Amino acid sequence: MEFDWLPYFNCAACGTEFPSDRVQYDELGYPVCPDCEARTGPLASLEAVDAAESGIAD
């Protein structure tokens, strides 16, 4: 019997888990969560701080 492992994406922002084939990528190649649309990558934490300061996120 053969078994194929399906990779999963775990969102650090909202904690949800998706099969990797449902995840889209930004222009730099970093994954974007399909549920909360949080980006990952080196600038993701700075974007979260900017969003919080401008009142977009809680």
CHARMM-style PDB file with segment names, atoms N, HN, CA, C and O in Angstrom:
ATOM      1  N   MET     1       0.851  -1.179   0.000  1.00  0.00      PROA
ATOM      2  CA  MET     1       0.000   0.000   0.000  1.00  0.00      PROA
ATOM      3  C   MET     1       0.893   1.237   0.000  1.00  0.00      PROA
ATOM      4  O   MET     1       1.859   1.317   0.759  1.00  0.00      PROA
ATOM      5  N   GLU     2       0.562   2.191  -0.853  1.00  0.00      PROA
ATOM      6  HN  GLU     2      -0.223   2.125  -1.470  1.00  0.00      PROA
ATOM      7  CA  GLU     2       1.331   3.415  -0.960  1.00  0.00      PROA
ATOM      8  C   GLU     2       0.560   4.551  -0.310  1.00  0.00      PROA
ATOM      9  O   GLU     2      -0.663   4.636  -0.416  1.00  0.00      PROA
ATOM     10  N   PHE     3       1.298   5.422   0.365  1.00  0.00      PROA
ATOM     11  HN  PHE     3       2.292   5.354   0.451  1.00  0.00      PROA
ATOM     12  CA  PHE     3       0.684   6.567   1.035  1.00  0.00      PROA
ATOM     13  C   PHE     3       1.432   7.825   0.652  1.00  0.00      PROA
ATOM     14  O   PHE     3       2.654   7.880   0.787  1.00  0.00      PROA
ATOM     15  N   ASP     4       0.728   8.830   0.179  1.00  0.00      PROA
ATOM     16  HN  ASP     4      -0.265   8.785   0.069  1.00  0.00      PROA
ATOM     17  CA  ASP     4       1.332  10.116  -0.152  1.00  0.00      PROA
ATOM     18  C   ASP     4       1.069  11.101   0.977  1.00  0.00      PROA
ATOM     19  O   ASP     4      -0.076  11.338   1.360  1.00  0.00      PROA
ATOM     20  N   TRP     5       2.142  11.666   1.500  1.00  0.00      PROA
ATOM     21  HN  TRP     5       3.073  11.474   1.188  1.00  0.00      PROA
ATOM     22  CA  TRP     5       2.007  12.674   2.543  1.00  0.00      PROA
ATOM     23  C   TRP     5       1.630  13.994   1.918  1.00  0.00      PROA
ATOM     24  O   TRP     5       2.317  14.473   1.015  1.00  0.00      PROA
ATOM     25  N   LEU     6       0.549  14.589   2.384  1.00  0.00      PROA
ATOM     26  HN  LEU     6      -0.008  14.199   3.117  1.00  0.00      PROA
ATOM     27  CA  LEU     6       0.108  15.890   1.906  1.00  0.00      PROA
ATOM     28  C   LEU     6       0.643  16.956   2.858  1.00  0.00      PROA
ATOM     29  O   LEU     6       0.306  16.937   4.042  1.00  0.00      PROA
ATOM     30  N   PRO     7       1.463  17.880   2.375  1.00  0.00      PROA
ATOM     31  CA  PRO     7       1.976  18.926   3.266  1.00  0.00      PROA
ATOM     32  C   PRO     7       0.871  19.903   3.671  1.00  0.00      PROA
ATOM     33  O   PRO     7      -0.051  20.180   2.904  1.00  0.00      PROA
ATOM     34  N   TYR     8       0.991  20.408   4.879  1.00  0.00      PROA
ATOM     35  HN  TYR     8       1.740  20.183   5.502  1.00  0.00      PROA
ATOM     36  CA  TYR     8       0.017  21.348   5.412  1.00  0.00      PROA
ATOM     37  C   TYR     8       0.678  22.664   5.757  1.00  0.00      PROA
ATOM     38  O   TYR     8       1.864  22.716   6.082  1.00  0.00      PROA
ATOM     39  N   PHE     9      -0.106  23.727   5.680  1.00  0.00      PROA
ATOM     40  HN  PHE     9      -1.069  23.684   5.416  1.00  0.00      PROA
ATOM     41  CA  PHE     9       0.321  25.069   6.067  1.00  0.00      PROA
ATOM     42  C   PHE     9      -0.366  25.405   7.381  1.00  0.00      PROA
ATOM     43  O   PHE     9      -1.589  25.298   7.480  1.00  0.00      PROA
ATOM     44  N   ASN    10       0.396  25.808   8.393  1.00  0.00      PROA
ATOM     45  HN  ASN    10       1.389  25.894   8.313  1.00  0.00      PROA
ATOM     46  CA  ASN    10      -0.146  26.248   9.678  1.00  0.00      PROA
ATOM     47  C   ASN    10       0.048  27.752   9.791  1.00  0.00      PROA
ATOM     48  O   ASN    10       1.175  28.246   9.755  1.00  0.00      PROA
ATOM     49  N   CYS    11      -1.056  28.474   9.926  1.00  0.00      PROA
ATOM     50  HN  CYS    11      -1.972  28.072   9.955  1.00  0.00      PROA
ATOM     51  CA  CYS    11      -0.992  29.928  10.031  1.00  0.00      PROA
ATOM     52  C   CYS    11      -0.585  30.330  11.447  1.00  0.00      PROA
ATOM     53  O   CYS    11      -1.216  29.924  12.423  1.00  0.00      PROA
ATOM     54  N   ALA    12       0.466  31.123  11.547  1.00  0.00      PROA
ATOM     55  HN  ALA    12       0.979  31.452  10.754  1.00  0.00      PROA
ATOM     56  CA  ALA    12       0.924  31.596  12.854  1.00  0.00      PROA
ATOM     57  C   ALA    12      -0.005  32.665  13.424  1.00  0.00      PROA
ATOM     58  O   ALA    12      -0.065  32.841  14.641  1.00  0.00      PROA
ATOM     59  N   ALA    13      -0.724  33.377  12.569  1.00  0.00      PROA
ATOM     60  HN  ALA    13      -0.675  33.235  11.581  1.00  0.00      PROA
ATOM     61  CA  ALA    13      -1.593  34.464  13.025  1.00  0.00      PROA
ATOM     62  C   ALA    13      -2.916  33.958  13.586  1.00  0.00      PROA
ATOM     63  O   ALA    13      -3.335  34.393  14.659  1.00  0.00      PROA
ATOM     64  N   CYS    14      -3.584  33.042  12.874  1.00  0.00      PROA
ATOM     65  HN  CYS    14      -3.244  32.689  12.003  1.00  0.00      PROA
ATOM     66  CA  CYS    14      -4.912  32.605  13.324  1.00  0.00      PROA
ATOM     67  C   CYS    14      -4.935  31.149  13.804  1.00  0.00      PROA
ATOM     68  O   CYS    14      -5.918  30.706  14.398  1.00  0.00      PROA
ATOM     69  N   GLY    15      -3.856  30.411  13.547  1.00  0.00      PROA
ATOM     70  HN  GLY    15      -3.058  30.771  13.064  1.00  0.00      PROA
ATOM     71  CA  GLY    15      -3.755  29.055  14.056  1.00  0.00      PROA
ATOM     72  C   GLY    15      -4.463  27.985  13.243  1.00  0.00      PROA
ATOM     73  O   GLY    15      -4.482  26.825  13.653  1.00  0.00      PROA
ATOM     74  N   THR    16      -5.038  28.334  12.116  1.00  0.00      PROA
ATOM     75  HN  THR    16      -5.022  29.277  11.783  1.00  0.00      PROA
ATOM     76  CA  THR    16      -5.724  27.329  11.303  1.00  0.00      PROA
ATOM     77  C   THR    16      -4.722  26.557  10.453  1.00  0.00      PROA
ATOM     78  O   THR    16      -3.601  27.006  10.216  1.00  0.00      PROA
ATOM     79  N   GLU    17      -5.153  25.399  10.006  1.00  0.00      PROA
ATOM     80  HN  GLU    17      -6.064  25.034  10.199  1.00  0.00      PROA
ATOM     81  CA  GLU    17      -4.298  24.523   9.211  1.00  0.00      PROA
ATOM     82  C   GLU    17      -4.998  24.216   7.889  1.00  0.00      PROA
ATOM     83  O   GLU    17      -6.182  23.879   7.868  1.00  0.00      PROA
ATOM     84  N   PHE    18      -4.268  24.334   6.804  1.00  0.00      PROA
ATOM     85  HN  PHE    18      -3.306  24.608   6.821  1.00  0.00      PROA
ATOM     86  CA  PHE    18      -4.814  24.102   5.471  1.00  0.00      PROA
ATOM     87  C   PHE    18      -3.890  23.190   4.684  1.00  0.00      PROA
ATOM     88  O   PHE    18      -2.677  23.207   4.896  1.00  0.00      PROA
ATOM     89  N   PRO    19      -4.449  22.390   3.774  1.00  0.00      PROA
ATOM     90  CA  PRO    19      -3.584  21.674   2.835  1.00  0.00      PROA
ATOM     91  C   PRO    19      -2.805  22.700   2.015  1.00  0.00      PROA
ATOM     92  O   PRO    19      -3.347  23.738   1.636  1.00  0.00      PROA
ATOM     93  N   SER    20      -1.559  22.414   1.748  1.00  0.00      PROA
ATOM     94  HN  SER    20      -1.118  21.571   2.056  1.00  0.00      PROA
ATOM     95  CA  SER    20      -0.711  23.401   1.083  1.00  0.00      PROA
ATOM     96  C   SER    20      -1.202  23.781  -0.309  1.00  0.00      PROA
ATOM     97  O   SER    20      -0.838  24.843  -0.814  1.00  0.00      PROA
ATOM     98  N   ASP    21      -2.013  22.948  -0.936  1.00  0.00      PROA
ATOM     99  HN  ASP    21      -2.309  22.086  -0.526  1.00  0.00      PROA
ATOM    100  CA  ASP    21      -2.504  23.299  -2.267  1.00  0.00      PROA
ATOM    101  C   ASP    21      -3.580  24.383  -2.237  1.00  0.00      PROA
ATOM    102  O   ASP    21      -3.956  24.888  -3.294  1.00  0.00      PROA
ATOM    103  N   ARG    22      -4.091  24.759  -1.050  1.00  0.00      PROA
ATOM    104  HN  ARG    22      -3.785  24.348  -0.191  1.00  0.00      PROA
ATOM    105  CA  ARG    22      -5.080  25.834  -0.918  1.00  0.00      PROA
ATOM    106  C   ARG    22      -4.437  27.181  -0.620  1.00  0.00      PROA
ATOM    107  O   ARG    22      -5.121  28.205  -0.614  1.00  0.00      PROA
ATOM    108  N   VAL    23      -3.127  27.192  -0.373  1.00  0.00      PROA
ATOM    109  HN  VAL    23      -2.571  26.361  -0.379  1.00  0.00      PROA
ATOM    110  CA  VAL    23      -2.431  28.404   0.032  1.00  0.00      PROA
ATOM    111  C   VAL    23      -1.912  29.153  -1.192  1.00  0.00      PROA
ATOM    112  O   VAL    23      -1.297  28.562  -2.080  1.00  0.00      PROA
ATOM    113  N   GLN    24      -2.168  30.452  -1.229  1.00  0.00      PROA
ATOM    114  HN  GLN    24      -2.668  30.933  -0.509  1.00  0.00      PROA
ATOM    115  CA  GLN    24      -1.642  31.322  -2.286  1.00  0.00      PROA
ATOM    116  C   GLN    24      -0.340  31.955  -1.794  1.00  0.00      PROA
ATOM    117  O   GLN    24      -0.061  31.962  -0.595  1.00  0.00      PROA
ATOM    118  N   TYR    25       0.436  32.473  -2.707  1.00  0.00      PROA
ATOM    119  HN  TYR    25       0.209  32.467  -3.681  1.00  0.00      PROA
ATOM    120  CA  TYR    25       1.723  33.075  -2.363  1.00  0.00      PROA
ATOM    121  C   TYR    25       1.773  34.514  -2.865  1.00  0.00      PROA
ATOM    122  O   TYR    25       1.191  34.844  -3.898  1.00  0.00      PROA
ATOM    123  N   ASP    26       2.482  35.370  -2.114  1.00  0.00      PROA
ATOM    124  HN  ASP    26       2.954  35.102  -1.275  1.00  0.00      PROA
ATOM    125  CA  ASP    26       2.604  36.763  -2.523  1.00  0.00      PROA
ATOM    126  C   ASP    26       3.671  36.905  -3.609  1.00  0.00      PROA
ATOM    127  O   ASP    26       4.244  35.914  -4.060  1.00  0.00      PROA
ATOM    128  N   GLU    27       3.930  38.136  -4.020  1.00  0.00      PROA
ATOM    129  HN  GLU    27       3.465  38.942  -3.654  1.00  0.00      PROA
ATOM    130  CA  GLU    27       4.869  38.381  -5.114  1.00  0.00      PROA
ATOM    131  C   GLU    27       6.312  38.013  -4.767  1.00  0.00      PROA
ATOM    132  O   GLU    27       7.136  37.851  -5.666  1.00  0.00      PROA
ATOM    133  N   LEU    28       6.627  37.879  -3.484  1.00  0.00      PROA
ATOM    134  HN  LEU    28       5.957  38.010  -2.753  1.00  0.00      PROA
ATOM    135  CA  LEU    28       7.969  37.465  -3.081  1.00  0.00      PROA
ATOM    136  C   LEU    28       8.070  35.959  -2.831  1.00  0.00      PROA
ATOM    137  O   LEU    28       9.151  35.448  -2.538  1.00  0.00      PROA
ATOM    138  N   GLY    29       6.950  35.252  -2.947  1.00  0.00      PROA
ATOM    139  HN  GLY    29       6.072  35.666  -3.185  1.00  0.00      PROA
ATOM    140  CA  GLY    29       6.951  33.803  -2.765  1.00  0.00      PROA
ATOM    141  C   GLY    29       6.631  33.331  -1.367  1.00  0.00      PROA
ATOM    142  O   GLY    29       6.803  32.150  -1.064  1.00  0.00      PROA
ATOM    143  N   TYR    30       6.166  34.225  -0.499  1.00  0.00      PROA
ATOM    144  HN  TYR    30       6.026  35.184  -0.745  1.00  0.00      PROA
ATOM    145  CA  TYR    30       5.799  33.843   0.866  1.00  0.00      PROA
ATOM    146  C   TYR    30       4.319  33.474   0.926  1.00  0.00      PROA
ATOM    147  O   TYR    30       3.503  34.095   0.245  1.00  0.00      PROA
ATOM    148  N   PRO    31       3.963  32.476   1.728  1.00  0.00      PROA
ATOM    149  CA  PRO    31       2.555  32.055   1.799  1.00  0.00      PROA
ATOM    150  C   PRO    31       1.665  33.097   2.468  1.00  0.00      PROA
ATOM    151  O   PRO    31       2.088  33.830   3.362  1.00  0.00      PROA
ATOM    152  N   VAL    32       0.411  33.137   2.002  1.00  0.00      PROA
ATOM    153  HN  VAL    32       0.067  32.541   1.276  1.00  0.00      PROA
ATOM    154  CA  VAL    32      -0.617  34.019   2.557  1.00  0.00      PROA
ATOM    155  C   VAL    32      -1.758  33.127   3.031  1.00  0.00      PROA
ATOM    156  O   VAL    32      -2.254  32.304   2.261  1.00  0.00      PROA
ATOM    157  N   CYS    33      -2.185  33.276   4.285  1.00  0.00      PROA
ATOM    158  HN  CYS    33      -1.782  33.945   4.910  1.00  0.00      PROA
ATOM    159  CA  CYS    33      -3.233  32.437   4.857  1.00  0.00      PROA
ATOM    160  C   CYS    33      -4.548  32.638   4.099  1.00  0.00      PROA
ATOM    161  O   CYS    33      -4.978  33.777   3.915  1.00  0.00      PROA
ATOM    162  N   PRO    34      -5.195  31.553   3.657  1.00  0.00      PROA
ATOM    163  CA  PRO    34      -6.466  31.697   2.947  1.00  0.00      PROA
ATOM    164  C   PRO    34      -7.623  32.127   3.850  1.00  0.00      PROA
ATOM    165  O   PRO    34      -8.656  32.578   3.355  1.00  0.00      PROA
ATOM    166  N   ASP    35      -7.462  31.991   5.165  1.00  0.00      PROA
ATOM    167  HN  ASP    35      -6.623  31.625   5.568  1.00  0.00      PROA
ATOM    168  CA  ASP    35      -8.545  32.330   6.090  1.00  0.00      PROA
ATOM    169  C   ASP    35      -8.456  33.783   6.548  1.00  0.00      PROA
ATOM    170  O   ASP    35      -9.403  34.550   6.368  1.00  0.00      PROA
ATOM    171  N   CYS    36      -7.323  34.165   7.139  1.00  0.00      PROA
ATOM    172  HN  CYS    36      -6.555  33.543   7.285  1.00  0.00      PROA
ATOM    173  CA  CYS    36      -7.201  35.520   7.695  1.00  0.00      PROA
ATOM    174  C   CYS    36      -6.368  36.447   6.817  1.00  0.00      PROA
ATOM    175  O   CYS    36      -6.246  37.634   7.120  1.00  0.00      PROA
ATOM    176  N   GLU    37      -5.794  35.929   5.738  1.00  0.00      PROA
ATOM    177  HN  GLU    37      -5.892  34.965   5.492  1.00  0.00      PROA
ATOM    178  CA  GLU    37      -4.988  36.673   4.784  1.00  0.00      PROA
ATOM    179  C   GLU    37      -3.715  37.264   5.376  1.00  0.00      PROA
ATOM    180  O   GLU    37      -3.164  38.222   4.832  1.00  0.00      PROA
ATOM    181  N   ALA    38      -3.242  36.695   6.495  1.00  0.00      PROA
ATOM    182  HN  ALA    38      -3.690  35.917   6.936  1.00  0.00      PROA
ATOM    183  CA  ALA    38      -1.979  37.138   7.079  1.00  0.00      PROA
ATOM    184  C   ALA    38      -0.840  36.629   6.213  1.00  0.00      PROA
ATOM    185  O   ALA    38      -0.854  35.489   5.749  1.00  0.00      PROA
ATOM    186  N   ARG    39       0.148  37.494   6.003  1.00  0.00      PROA
ATOM    187  HN  ARG    39       0.159  38.420   6.381  1.00  0.00      PROA
ATOM    188  CA  ARG    39       1.329  37.099   5.233  1.00  0.00      PROA
ATOM    189  C   ARG    39       2.396  36.573   6.168  1.00  0.00      PROA
ATOM    190  O   ARG    39       2.438  36.930   7.345  1.00  0.00      PROA
ATOM    191  N   THR    40       3.249  35.733   5.643  1.00  0.00      PROA
ATOM    192  HN  THR    40       3.215  35.443   4.687  1.00  0.00      PROA
ATOM    193  CA  THR    40       4.416  35.299   6.390  1.00  0.00      PROA
ATOM    194  C   THR    40       5.644  35.826   5.671  1.00  0.00      PROA
ATOM    195  O   THR    40       5.567  36.235   4.512  1.00  0.00      PROA
ATOM    196  N   GLY    41       6.753  35.815   6.345  1.00  0.00      PROA
ATOM    197  HN  GLY    41       6.815  35.482   7.286  1.00  0.00      PROA
ATOM    198  CA  GLY    41       7.981  36.295   5.738  1.00  0.00      PROA
ATOM    199  C   GLY    41       8.666  37.293   6.644  1.00  0.00      PROA
ATOM    200  O   GLY    41       8.182  37.575   7.741  1.00  0.00      PROA
ATOM    201  N   PRO    42       9.784  37.829   6.200  1.00  0.00      PROA
ATOM    202  CA  PRO    42      10.578  38.697   7.061  1.00  0.00      PROA
ATOM    203  C   PRO    42       9.899  40.009   7.449  1.00  0.00      PROA
ATOM    204  O   PRO    42      10.234  40.572   8.491  1.00  0.00      PROA
ATOM    205  N   LEU    43       8.971  40.509   6.664  1.00  0.00      PROA
ATOM    206  HN  LEU    43       8.698  40.052   5.817  1.00  0.00      PROA
ATOM    207  CA  LEU    43       8.311  41.780   6.977  1.00  0.00      PROA
ATOM    208  C   LEU    43       6.925  41.604   7.587  1.00  0.00      PROA
ATOM    209  O   LEU    43       6.244  42.598   7.839  1.00  0.00      PROA
ATOM    210  N   ALA    44       6.491  40.379   7.830  1.00  0.00      PROA
ATOM    211  HN  ALA    44       7.044  39.572   7.626  1.00  0.00      PROA
ATOM    212  CA  ALA    44       5.136  40.137   8.336  1.00  0.00      PROA
ATOM    213  C   ALA    44       4.912  40.768   9.706  1.00  0.00      PROA
ATOM    214  O   ALA    44       3.840  41.321   9.953  1.00  0.00      PROA
ATOM    215  N   SER    45       5.899  40.697  10.605  1.00  0.00      PROA
ATOM    216  HN  SER    45       6.769  40.247  10.405  1.00  0.00      PROA
ATOM    217  CA  SER    45       5.703  41.275  11.935  1.00  0.00      PROA
ATOM    218  C   SER    45       5.624  42.797  11.867  1.00  0.00      PROA
ATOM    219  O   SER    45       4.893  43.404  12.650  1.00  0.00      PROA
ATOM    220  N   LEU    46       6.351  43.422  10.960  1.00  0.00      PROA
ATOM    221  HN  LEU    46       6.945  42.929  10.324  1.00  0.00      PROA
ATOM    222  CA  LEU    46       6.271  44.872  10.811  1.00  0.00      PROA
ATOM    223  C   LEU    46       4.923  45.300  10.247  1.00  0.00      PROA
ATOM    224  O   LEU    46       4.385  46.331  10.650  1.00  0.00      PROA
ATOM    225  N   GLU    47       4.368  44.515   9.315  1.00  0.00      PROA
ATOM    226  HN  GLU    47       4.805  43.677   8.988  1.00  0.00      PROA
ATOM    227  CA  GLU    47       3.052  44.822   8.764  1.00  0.00      PROA
ATOM    228  C   GLU    47       1.987  44.719   9.850  1.00  0.00      PROA
ATOM    229  O   GLU    47       1.051  45.517   9.868  1.00  0.00      PROA
ATOM    230  N   ALA    48       2.113  43.751  10.754  1.00  0.00      PROA
ATOM    231  HN  ALA    48       2.874  43.102  10.739  1.00  0.00      PROA
ATOM    232  CA  ALA    48       1.141  43.588  11.842  1.00  0.00      PROA
ATOM    233  C   ALA    48       1.195  44.787  12.780  1.00  0.00      PROA
ATOM    234  O   ALA    48       0.152  45.252  13.241  1.00  0.00      PROA
ATOM    235  N   VAL    49       2.379  45.292  13.070  1.00  0.00      PROA
ATOM    236  HN  VAL    49       3.226  44.914  12.696  1.00  0.00      PROA
ATOM    237  CA  VAL    49       2.526  46.464  13.940  1.00  0.00      PROA
ATOM    238  C   VAL    49       1.925  47.690  13.257  1.00  0.00      PROA
ATOM    239  O   VAL    49       1.204  48.457  13.895  1.00  0.00      PROA
ATOM    240  N   ASP    50       2.210  47.884  11.978  1.00  0.00      PROA
ATOM    241  HN  ASP    50       2.796  47.261  11.460  1.00  0.00      PROA
ATOM    242  CA  ASP    50       1.652  49.018  11.243  1.00  0.00      PROA
ATOM    243  C   ASP    50       0.125  48.947  11.195  1.00  0.00      PROA
ATOM    244  O   ASP    50      -0.543  49.972  11.332  1.00  0.00      PROA
ATOM    245  N   ALA    51      -0.426  47.764  11.005  1.00  0.00      PROA
ATOM    246  HN  ALA    51       0.117  46.932  10.894  1.00  0.00      PROA
ATOM    247  CA  ALA    51      -1.879  47.606  10.955  1.00  0.00      PROA
ATOM    248  C   ALA    51      -2.513  47.929  12.303  1.00  0.00      PROA
ATOM    249  O   ALA    51      -3.567  48.564  12.363  1.00  0.00      PROA
ATOM    250  N   ALA    52      -1.872  47.493  13.379  1.00  0.00      PROA
ATOM    251  HN  ALA    52      -1.017  46.978  13.331  1.00  0.00      PROA
ATOM    252  CA  ALA    52      -2.396  47.749  14.719  1.00  0.00      PROA
ATOM    253  C   ALA    52      -2.358  49.246  15.044  1.00  0.00      PROA
ATOM    254  O   ALA    52      -3.280  49.776  15.665  1.00  0.00      PROA
ATOM    255  N   GLU    53      -1.295  49.916  14.625  1.00  0.00      PROA
ATOM    256  HN  GLU    53      -0.546  49.486  14.120  1.00  0.00      PROA
ATOM    257  CA  GLU    53      -1.174  51.345  14.892  1.00  0.00      PROA
ATOM    258  C   GLU    53      -2.184  52.161  14.095  1.00  0.00      PROA
ATOM    259  O   GLU    53      -2.621  53.220  14.546  1.00  0.00      PROA
ATOM    260  N   SER    54      -2.555  51.678  12.921  1.00  0.00      PROA
ATOM    261  HN  SER    54      -2.200  50.817  12.555  1.00  0.00      PROA
ATOM    262  CA  SER    54      -3.500  52.432  12.108  1.00  0.00      PROA
ATOM    263  C   SER    54      -4.960  52.063  12.420  1.00  0.00      PROA
ATOM    264  O   SER    54      -5.885  52.633  11.841  1.00  0.00      PROA
ATOM    265  N   GLY    55      -5.158  51.099  13.345  1.00  0.00      PROA
ATOM    266  HN  GLY    55      -4.406  50.637  13.815  1.00  0.00      PROA
ATOM    267  CA  GLY    55      -6.512  50.733  13.744  1.00  0.00      PROA
ATOM    268  C   GLY    55      -7.148  49.667  12.896  1.00  0.00      PROA
ATOM    269  O   GLY    55      -8.340  49.398  13.044  1.00  0.00      PROA
ATOM    270  N   ILE    56      -6.387  49.045  12.001  1.00  0.00      PROA
ATOM    271  HN  ILE    56      -5.419  49.264  11.881  1.00  0.00      PROA
ATOM    272  CA  ILE    56      -6.945  47.999  11.142  1.00  0.00      PROA
ATOM    273  C   ILE    56      -7.153  46.709  11.927  1.00  0.00      PROA
ATOM    274  O   ILE    56      -8.162  46.028  11.744  1.00  0.00      PROA
ATOM    275  N   ALA    57      -6.214  46.372  12.793  1.00  0.00      PROA
ATOM    276  HN  ALA    57      -5.394  46.925  12.941  1.00  0.00      PROA
ATOM    277  CA  ALA    57      -6.299  45.114  13.557  1.00  0.00      PROA
ATOM    278  C   ALA    57      -6.425  45.434  15.042  1.00  0.00      PROA
ATOM    279  O   ALA    57      -6.041  46.513  15.494  1.00  0.00      PROA
ATOM    280  N   ASP    58      -6.966  44.485  15.788  1.00  0.00      PROA
ATOM    281  HN  ASP    58      -7.278  43.609  15.422  1.00  0.00      PROA
ATOM    282  CA  ASP    58      -7.065  44.653  17.248  1.00  0.00      PROA
ATOM    283  C   ASP    58      -5.851  44.080  17.912  1.00  0.00      PROA
ATOM    284  OT1 ASP    58      -5.741  44.120  19.138  1.00  0.00      PROA
TER     285      ASP     58
END
